[in-house]
Amino acid sequence: MLFVPLGMQLIAPRNTAEEWSMVFLFTAIVLIITNVIFCVFGRGEACKWTTEEFIIKKATSTPELFVTSLQQASPGKVLPQPVQKLHNDLAQCS
């Protein structure tokens, strides 16, 4: 998008109909090539990070790391209730 004005000056400096037909032809060729690449290499399967199992695993792993670091910083003070509440809330969502 940043190079479109520069490209327009190079391809159609006089704004004639022939130059604009070249612009539209060039645009069509770029769109066709990129769509063919997408159709060949694109997949219809969801990526692993979009699955519910992956999201729940990542959501529950972060609080455990946080609580572990708090326990290391101040031994004897454990905060299980917020972690347990978060775990229960996530379990209800699934």
Phi, psi and omega per residue, in radians:
M1 nan -0.530 -3.131
L2 -1.254 -0.469 -3.064
F3 -1.685 0.020 -3.117
V4 -1.091 -0.837 3.126
P5 -1.056 -0.700 3.104
L6 -1.127 -0.760 3.107
G7 -1.091 -0.649 3.128
M8 -1.138 -0.681 3.117
Q9 -1.183 -0.566 3.133
L10 -1.350 -0.688 -3.064
I11 -1.474 -0.693 -3.074
A12 -2.258 1.189 -3.104
P13 -1.236 -0.466 -3.095
R14 -1.800 -0.025 3.137
N15 1.032 0.671 3.097
T16 -1.524 2.876 -3.134
A17 -1.113 -0.645 3.129
E18 -1.140 -0.714 3.119
E19 -1.143 -0.720 3.137
W20 -1.195 -0.555 3.067
S21 -1.151 -0.590 3.058
M22 -1.160 -0.673 3.113
V23 -1.082 -0.844 -3.128
F24 -1.156 -0.658 3.090
L25 -1.125 -0.774 3.107
F26 -1.073 -0.758 3.112
T27 -1.082 -0.755 3.133
A28 -1.103 -0.726 3.131
I29 -1.114 -0.769 3.121
V30 -1.080 -0.772 3.135
L31 -1.114 -0.731 -3.139
I32 -1.139 -0.795 -3.132
I33 -1.092 -0.806 -3.120
T34 -1.172 -0.601 3.090
N35 -1.202 -0.657 3.094
V36 -1.127 -0.752 3.096
I37 -1.045 -0.762 3.128
F38 -1.104 -0.763 -3.120
C39 -1.149 -0.593 -3.132
V40 -1.317 -0.765 -3.013
F41 -1.759 -0.209 -3.138
G42 -1.292 2.648 3.119
R43 -2.156 2.679 3.114
G44 -1.701 0.174 -3.125
E45 -1.675 2.538 3.086
A46 -1.264 2.520 3.085
C47 -1.246 2.763 -3.042
K48 -1.105 -0.514 -3.105
W49 -1.376 -0.011 3.073
T50 -1.728 -0.068 -3.129
T51 -1.355 2.648 -3.123
E52 -1.118 -0.657 3.142
E53 -1.078 -0.759 -3.139
F54 -1.150 -0.741 -3.127
I55 -1.103 -0.786 3.138
I56 -1.141 -0.699 3.133
K57 -1.077 -0.780 3.140
K58 -1.228 -0.656 -3.120
A59 -1.174 -0.609 -3.119
T60 -1.507 -0.332 -3.128
S61 -1.360 -0.548 -3.107
T62 -1.135 -0.844 3.125
P63 -1.079 -0.603 3.134
E64 -1.108 -0.718 3.098
L65 -1.132 -0.680 -3.138
F66 -1.130 -0.802 -3.138
V67 -1.160 -0.669 3.115
T68 -1.056 -0.746 3.141
S69 -1.194 -0.599 3.073
L70 -1.164 -0.687 3.135
Q71 -1.148 -0.648 3.124
Q72 -1.209 -0.601 -3.124
A73 -1.261 -0.659 -3.124
S74 -2.408 1.532 -3.130
P75 -1.063 2.520 3.133
G76 1.682 -0.372 3.113
K77 -1.813 1.850 -3.113
V78 -1.950 2.412 -3.129
L79 -2.021 1.195 -3.068
P80 -1.343 -0.444 -3.030
Q81 -1.116 -0.837 3.121
P82 -1.078 -0.665 3.138
V83 -1.181 -0.749 3.127
Q84 -1.123 -0.697 3.120
K85 -1.104 -0.766 3.109
L86 -1.088 -0.755 3.120
H87 -1.075 -0.751 3.116
N88 -1.138 -0.718 3.116
D89 -1.086 -0.730 3.124
L90 -1.178 -0.636 3.129
A91 -1.155 -0.599 3.120
Q92 -1.236 -0.514 -3.130
C93 -1.237 -0.488 -3.069
S94 -1.539 nan nan
